[in-house]
Amino acid sequence: MIEMTTKKNLNIALLGNPNSGKSSLFNHLTGLNQKVGNFPGVTVDKKIGKAGITDTIQADIIDLPGVYSLYPRSVDEQVVYDYLNDRKSEDFPDLLLVVADASNLKRNLFLYSQLYDLGIPLILVLTMTDIAQEHGLKLETGALQNILKVPVVLMNARTGKNLFRLRELIASETEHPGGYTFPVDELAPELIAELKTVFDLDNSAQALHLAHRYDQIAGLKEEQRQQVRAIVKKHNFNSRALQVSETMNRYAFVDSVVAQVQSGQGKPSFSEKLDRILTHGVWGYLIFFLILFIVFQAIFSWASLPMDLIDQGFGTLALLAEEYLPEGPFTSLLTEGIIAGLGGIVIFIPQIAILFAFISLLEESGYMARVMFIMDKFMRKFGMNGRSVVPLISGVACAVPAIMAARSIDNVKERLITIFVTPFMSCSARIPVYTVLIALVIPSVSYGGFINLQGLVLMLLYLAGFGMAVLTGVIMNRLMKVEGPRSFFILEFPTYKMPRWKNVLLTILEKVKSFTFEAGKVIMAISVVLWVLATYGPADKIESGKEEAVFKAQMQNLSEEDTEHLVSSAALENSYAGHLGKFIEPVIRPLGFDWKIGIALITSFAAREVFVGTMATIYSIGDDAEETSVMERMRKELHPVTGEPFYNLPMGLSLLVFYAFAMQCMSTLAIVYRETKGFKWPLIQFFTMSGIAYVCSLIVFNLFS
Amino acid sequence: MSITEKSLAELRVGEKGTIRTILDEDVSVKLFEMGCLPGVEVRMCCRAPFGGPVCFAVSGYHLSLRKDEASLVMLHD
């Protein structure tokens, strides 16, 4: 604590184009000392890290999303814009680190010029100088520093070389040299002057931003907006035309700088030759599908071992707690509510980690942009975008991070459709449900020695999910009319690079962390609520049900163990959960389900894989939720009317189809609510998906009955 | 330089051109910022199969646009 008071704390913001090596620099500066927060009102991740600069100075470093321009067009860009325009915020930066790719100096310096003109002290960090050299470009750093009058550091983002130099510069508390990169005031002299007086601003660029975006800038009072509106109107301010001439002026500045400091002609690179193959009409798709195949293999085979271990670990933990803790509602809450809930979250971590390892590798290397490029044409047919590929693939592990990945789509409609259809992709929470039900109702026969019928059905379920996602996309594309600024598919092809392992590792950590806390909170909460619903019942119904069960057991001369099962089953039947199950039974009976499955459907709303655990409780397996034993119990269950096995082919298929299509995930709805900023879309999504699931199950059940 | 109706979308792979103007105002604001300005040279690098987006070199980097956006970028002869 003493240390804290003596140290000076700086707010430093990292800014730069996408793919400029910004994240690498952030990782070098802060190491593992990072946390992800949220910007107020929006859901774009705000990455903050602490960095020691010198013995007496430490810094909060904010990694802002990569942008091409300050004038925002996507959610990401809006965040950067708001952050830099909120000068009263305590987060407002003392210093900007502008990260620029030296192999792509022009476009990177364009953003630099916008940032310089804001009048905030800044340091220019040049990255990828090695790549620039490979391309035959020569850069005079000294000359660049002289022209810009701003400190320039060459950084190797891979090795972190020159990091000490950067720290020195930060510590020297460089000041803004003053002035602008071009005569900003000349764009609209009277307007800028008036805004500066009225709002007491000393920066002309800031006044200009106010004129351009007064109705979007956060933190502006309504009367202030009115004021700006009046001034803007008075001076006949033409936002678009002025933005164009501002851009022209900035590029004129950038061109003159680059001409003075950089020489050599960029030659067609290795990247371009590789692109010929990777975007080829045949090879491009073959390679992509091969990579996809490897990714899925990895998710399902590599993850199974750690997932089994986690499953067993939590099972053992619950058993231990039950054994050593005194019996009572608290222990029961701990073992059946909290530990089960935690297990339900942790079990997905291996798959999420593996998936994001691959996605981060593909993005780091630059390959993902090529995938978006060759897939755009197809995705457009389904109302989506080349960029939708990442959310859809991620959806196979978990819809929550997948939906967050849709942020990079700047077209409002395409982003909404992507968010809407992603939960149709069969996520890993459906796997335990699929395995139990398939083993139960699909005979294990092989055709031709290698095609296994059970495996085939599993694959069909995945295809059905994808098919439904695509079909829904097509329909939404027809029906939806979204107002808003026109947006485009503007995609940079970064040069191919060796992935930086540290970045991959940190991405995995970040995704796992955000899943654990975002989705985890909901799953945990619902697990506890479920425990309450399943443990308590109206009045003393549970007690009387139990007594009845004991009586029945005595009549039938059951063993102690079987009696216990019968009793806990009776307790559940009379609990609030049981009543809920009975309450919805009439609705789901046409699908072949009974109240017990009704309970499972309700509990599955926390997370689908809760199905297995709920089934275990309902069929009173007791503490041990081994899938085989659940299955045996379910296999023995007889239909009350026909006396035949209850879990027969039509009913099993109907249930499988229901789980494939229904929206049964609280965390997904919560994330859709956050991403779309309202209840409208999660509600539409819930009713549409569940409606589709209901109709499809009904059809399947009647078709096979 | 005479004015023709050739757009960026029509360049063959490897072919070069110089941007004359961008027809759509909304597109132009954004593309100008991305360094696609009048007078700047572009070179077609690759085209996505089945009439998908195109990718071209401009201002020292590679940018890809959908075909209908690229067809708004008009070139000098």
Interface residues (C-beta under 8 A of the other chain):
Chain A: Y68 S69 Y71 R73 S103 N104 L105 K106 R107 F110 R240 Q243 V244 T247 M248 Y251 G266 S271 E272 D275 R276 T279 H280 G281 G284 Y285 A369 F373 I374 D376 K377 F378 G386 P485 R486 F488 F489 I490 L491 E492 F493 T495
Chain B: E25 D26 V27 S28 V29 K30 L31 F32 E33 M34 G35 L37 C45 C46 R47 A48 P49 F50 G51 G52 P53 C55 A57 S59 G60 Y61 H62 L63 S64 L65 R66 E69
